[in-house]
């Protein structure tokens, strides 16, 4: 079994050495692990997925009540081989995801994000288009949205559903937001498409045209920076300027495609922009790369403003200087 770096470190360091590594690598000496229910652990064993849980703690304030919220991240493999009928492939993934969402709900997760194009195989490496056409769907009433809407309403959770969207024959890499009542709230289309060597996602779909939307939900202000968009600092910045408190980065990728800087980018973006992907630079251990899993993080959204107040990055940002230069570059 391929082990994660987190497991390698945990199994080979102990005592003060482990604490010092944790302080440097994760930003704190202890992981603040959540206590996972035995029933959730049993479900993970029965259905073969891992469950990890951690918390980020904000300072107690005099005038604001804590805004405690549990977030869930899901990763999973496909179930059936890609030569099976598409409806069967999709339904098999639905069945798997339903069990994981049930586990997340039992742990009081209120906002859950699935991986990029979660309801289909990882097709981007095939350079084929026609073969995957029937997986593309409508964001507001397609099969994925209809399936997840029932679960969102049943458990009163918000679900981020990244899909392959089909709009009148044009494909988009899209994240759909479904609220706790099971209603379609809106979508964000992937802004930045990779073109690295012979790999070019414009073969499949168009660059996004939804700008940088932030969804004001019952549980917080949410944005979605899809996969390759994490490499663009201004993409993160615009979500923050538009008021995001939580920014998800759903991805479907391979380790050769920039694994060495995935975590660095996310932490830098969180520190600079002050929303919860660990706004003070802390991070949790991750799930094993080759296993289905659910990662739960308990946060206090008050930490967003606390970090902004401490470091003053927005106050000192001098956006007017950058706006002038960016306008000149765009015009030229």
ZIZIDA-V700141 format. One record per residue. N is the residue number from 1. RES is the residue in one small letter. PHI is phi as a letter, one per 40 degrees, with the letter a starting at -180 (999 if undefined). Layout:
N/RES/PHI
N/RES/PHI
This chain:
1/x/999
2/x/c
3/x/c
4/x/c
5/x/d
6/x/d
7/x/c
8/x/d
9/x/c
10/x/c
11/x/c
12/x/b
13/x/b
14/x/a
15/x/f
16/x/c
17/x/c
18/x/c
19/x/c
20/x/c
21/x/c
22/x/d
23/x/c
24/x/c
25/x/c
26/x/c
27/x/g
28/x/a
29/x/c
30/x/b
31/x/c
32/x/f
33/x/c
34/x/c
35/x/c
36/x/c
37/x/c
38/x/c
39/x/c
40/x/c
41/x/c
42/x/c
43/x/c
44/x/c
45/x/c
46/x/c
47/x/b
48/x/g
49/x/b
50/x/c
51/x/b
52/x/b
53/x/a
54/x/a
55/x/b
56/x/b
57/x/b
58/x/c
59/x/c
60/x/c
61/x/b
62/x/c
63/x/b
64/x/b
65/x/c
66/x/d
67/x/b
68/x/c
69/x/a
70/x/b
71/x/b
72/x/b
73/x/b
74/x/b
75/x/b
76/x/a
77/x/c
78/x/c
79/x/b
80/x/b
81/x/c
82/x/c
83/x/c
84/x/c
85/x/d
86/x/d
87/x/c
88/x/c
89/x/d
90/x/c
91/x/c
92/x/c
93/x/c
94/x/d
95/x/c
96/x/c
97/x/c
98/x/d
99/x/c
100/x/c
101/x/c
102/x/d
103/x/c
104/x/c
105/x/c
106/x/c
107/x/c
108/x/g
109/x/c
110/x/b
111/x/b
112/x/b
113/x/b
114/x/c
115/x/c
116/x/d
117/x/f
118/x/c
119/x/c
120/x/a
121/x/c
122/x/c
123/x/c
124/x/c
125/x/c
126/x/c
127/x/g
128/x/b
129/x/b
130/x/d
131/x/c
132/x/b
133/x/d
134/x/c
135/x/c
136/x/c
137/x/a
138/x/c
139/x/c
140/x/c
141/x/a
142/x/c
143/x/d
144/x/c
145/x/c
146/x/c
147/x/c
148/x/c
149/x/d
150/x/c
151/x/c
152/x/c
153/x/c
154/x/c
155/x/b
156/x/f
157/x/b
158/x/c
159/x/b
160/x/c
161/x/b
162/x/c
163/x/b
164/x/c
165/x/c
166/x/b
167/x/b
168/x/f
169/x/g
170/x/c
171/x/c
172/x/b
173/x/c
174/x/b
175/x/b
176/x/c
177/x/b
178/x/b
179/x/c
180/x/c
181/x/c
182/x/g
183/x/c
184/x/c
185/x/c
186/x/i
187/x/a
188/x/b
189/x/c
190/x/d
191/x/c
192/x/b
193/x/b
194/x/c
195/x/b
196/x/b
197/x/g
198/x/c
199/x/c
200/x/a
201/x/c
202/x/c
203/x/c
204/x/b
205/x/a
206/x/c
207/x/c
208/x/c
209/x/b
210/x/b
211/x/g
212/x/b
213/x/c
214/x/b
215/x/b
216/x/c
217/x/b
218/x/d
219/x/b
220/x/i
221/x/c
222/x/b
223/x/b
224/x/b
225/x/b
226/x/c
227/x/f
228/x/c
229/x/c
230/x/c
231/x/c
232/x/b
233/x/d
234/x/c
235/x/c
236/x/d
237/x/d
238/x/c
239/x/c
240/x/c
241/x/c
242/x/c
243/x/h
244/x/c
245/x/b
246/x/b
247/x/b
248/x/c
249/x/b
250/x/c
251/x/b
252/x/b
253/x/a
254/x/b
255/x/c
256/x/c
257/x/c
258/x/g
259/x/d
260/x/c
261/x/b
262/x/d
263/x/c
264/x/c
265/x/c
266/x/c
267/x/c
268/x/c
269/x/c
270/x/c
271/x/c
272/x/c
273/x/b
274/x/g
275/x/b
276/x/c
277/x/b
278/x/g
279/x/c
280/x/b
281/x/g
282/x/c
283/x/a
284/x/b
285/x/c
286/x/b
287/x/c
288/x/d
289/x/c
290/x/b
291/x/b
292/x/c
293/x/a
294/x/b
295/x/b
296/x/b
297/x/b
298/x/c
299/x/b
300/x/b
301/x/c
302/x/c
303/x/c
304/x/d
305/x/c
306/x/d
307/x/c
308/x/c
309/x/c
310/x/c
311/x/c
312/x/g
313/x/c
314/x/c
315/x/c
316/x/b
317/x/c
318/x/f
319/x/c
320/x/c
321/x/c
322/x/c
323/x/c
324/x/c
325/x/c
326/x/c
327/x/c
328/x/c
329/x/c
330/x/c
331/x/c
332/x/c
